């Protein structure tokens, strides 16, 4: 919630991103990255309409829940899945 709250309090736009492929580059407890490709997708900015906690929650709800690759799962999605 930190980024959403900062965006709400400062009025700065929030730019959601999706990162794909990073797990194959830096696995588990490895200290050194492996060679490979990472894809980064930037989504359109989301602008805050206020400066309080409820605005931060609205920003969170407006942010994309899935990447264009369909691989990202949010904590809320994992809870629903059990």
C-alpha positions in Angstrom: 0.0 0.0 0.0 3.0 2.3 0.4 3.2 3.5 -3.3 -0.5 4.1 -3.4 -0.5 6.1 -0.2 2.5 8.2 -1.3 0.8 8.9 -4.6 -2.4 9.9 -2.9 -0.6 12.2 -0.4 1.7 13.9 -2.9 -0.7 14.0 -5.9 2.0 12.3 -8.1 0.7 9.9 -10.7 1.2 6.2 -10.1 2.7 4.3 -13.0 2.0 0.5 -12.6 4.5 -1.9 -14.1 4.6 -5.6 -14.8 7.9 -7.5 -14.8 8.2 -10.9 -16.4 11.1 -13.3 -16.4 13.0 -12.1 -13.3 12.6 -15.4 -11.4 14.6 -17.2 -14.0 17.3 -14.6 -13.8 17.7 -14.5 -10.0 16.4 -17.6 -8.4 15.6 -18.3 -4.8 18.8 -17.9 -2.6 21.2 -17.2 -5.5 23.4 -14.2 -5.1 24.4 -13.9 -8.8 22.0 -13.4 -11.7 21.9 -15.7 -14.6 21.8 -14.6 -18.3 18.3 -14.2 -19.7 15.6 -11.9 -20.8 13.3 -9.8 -18.6 10.2 -8.0 -20.0 9.0 -4.8 -18.4 5.6 -3.4 -19.3 4.5 0.1 -18.3 0.8 0.8 -17.8 -0.9 4.2 -18.2 -0.5 6.5 -15.2 -3.2 6.5 -12.6 -4.0 9.9 -11.0 -5.1 10.3 -7.4 -8.2 12.3 -6.6 -7.6 13.3 -3.1 -5.0 12.9 -0.3 -6.2 10.4 2.3 -6.2 6.6 3.0 -9.5 6.0 1.1 -8.0 7.6 -2.1 -5.0 5.2 -1.7 -7.3 2.2 -1.6 -9.2 3.5 -4.7 -5.8 3.8 -6.5 -5.0 0.2 -5.5 -8.3 -1.0 -6.8 -7.8 0.9 -10.1 -4.3 -0.6 -10.7 -4.1 -3.5 -13.1 -4.5 -6.9 -11.4 -2.8 -8.9 -14.1 0.0 -8.3 -16.5 -0.6 -8.4 -20.2 1.1 -11.9 -20.0 -1.6 -13.1 -17.6 0.9 -14.5 -15.1 0.8 -12.1 -12.2 -1.3 -13.1 -9.2 -2.0 -10.6 -6.4 -2.1 -11.6 -2.8 -5.9 -11.3 -2.9 -6.0 -13.7 -5.8 -3.9 -16.2 -3.9 -6.1 -15.9 -0.8 -9.2 -16.7 -3.0 -7.5 -19.7 -4.5 -6.9 -21.1 -1.0 
